[in-house]
């Protein structure tokens, strides 16, 4: 996550609370350790008031960085 520890203006804990997803899953998604289902991408997008596309790009960028792509 960025140095501010916020993604789309929210902490991982806030995103978890707002989306109804477990914080450990949010952490894995936002650090590129795991790829969420489209349903969970939508939940994160709704929780952060951003588009599914923004969330998808963010998560895939982190995932590709971890994989060295």
C-alpha positions as CSV (number, residue, x, y, z in Angstrom):
1,X,0.0,0.0,0.0
2,X,1.1,3.6,-0.4
3,X,3.1,5.2,2.3
4,X,-0.1,6.9,3.7
5,X,-1.5,3.4,4.3
6,X,-4.6,4.4,2.4
7,X,-6.0,3.1,-0.8
8,X,-8.7,5.2,-2.5
9,X,-8.8,7.3,0.6
10,X,-9.5,4.5,3.1
11,X,-7.4,2.2,5.3
12,X,-7.6,-1.5,4.8
13,X,-9.7,-1.8,8.0
14,X,-12.2,0.8,6.7
15,X,-12.5,-0.9,3.4
16,X,-13.1,-4.2,5.1
17,X,-15.8,-2.7,7.3
18,X,-17.5,-0.9,4.5
19,X,-17.3,-3.8,2.1
20,X,-18.2,-6.6,4.5
21,X,-15.1,-8.5,3.5
22,X,-12.5,-9.8,6.0
23,X,-9.5,-7.5,6.5
24,X,-7.1,-10.3,5.8
25,X,-8.7,-10.7,2.3
26,X,-8.5,-6.9,1.7
27,X,-4.8,-7.0,2.6
28,X,-4.1,-9.9,0.2
29,X,-6.0,-8.2,-2.6
30,X,-4.4,-4.7,-2.1
31,X,-0.9,-6.0,-1.8
32,X,-1.1,-8.3,-4.9
33,X,-0.9,-11.6,-3.0
34,X,-4.3,-12.7,-4.2
35,X,-6.8,-11.8,-7.0
36,X,-10.4,-11.3,-5.8
37,X,-13.5,-12.5,-7.6
38,X,-15.4,-9.9,-9.7
39,X,-18.1,-9.9,-6.9
40,X,-15.5,-8.9,-4.3
41,X,-14.0,-6.3,-6.7
42,X,-17.5,-4.8,-6.9
43,X,-17.8,-4.8,-3.1
44,X,-14.5,-3.0,-2.7
45,X,-15.4,-0.5,-5.4
46,X,-18.7,0.3,-3.8
47,X,-17.1,0.6,-0.4
48,X,-14.6,3.1,-1.7
49,X,-17.0,4.9,-4.1
50,X,-14.8,4.2,-7.1
51,X,-15.3,2.2,-10.3
52,X,-14.7,-1.5,-10.7
53,X,-12.2,-0.6,-13.3
54,X,-10.1,1.5,-10.9
55,X,-10.1,-1.3,-8.3
56,X,-9.3,-3.9,-10.9
57,X,-6.4,-1.9,-12.3
58,X,-5.0,-1.2,-8.8
59,X,-5.1,-4.8,-7.8
60,X,-3.7,-6.1,-11.1
61,X,-0.9,-3.6,-10.9
62,X,0.1,-4.7,-7.4
63,X,-0.2,-8.4,-8.5
64,X,2.0,-7.8,-11.5
65,X,4.6,-5.9,-9.4
66,X,4.8,-8.9,-7.0
67,X,5.2,-11.3,-9.9
68,X,7.9,-9.1,-11.5
69,X,5.9,-8.4,-14.7
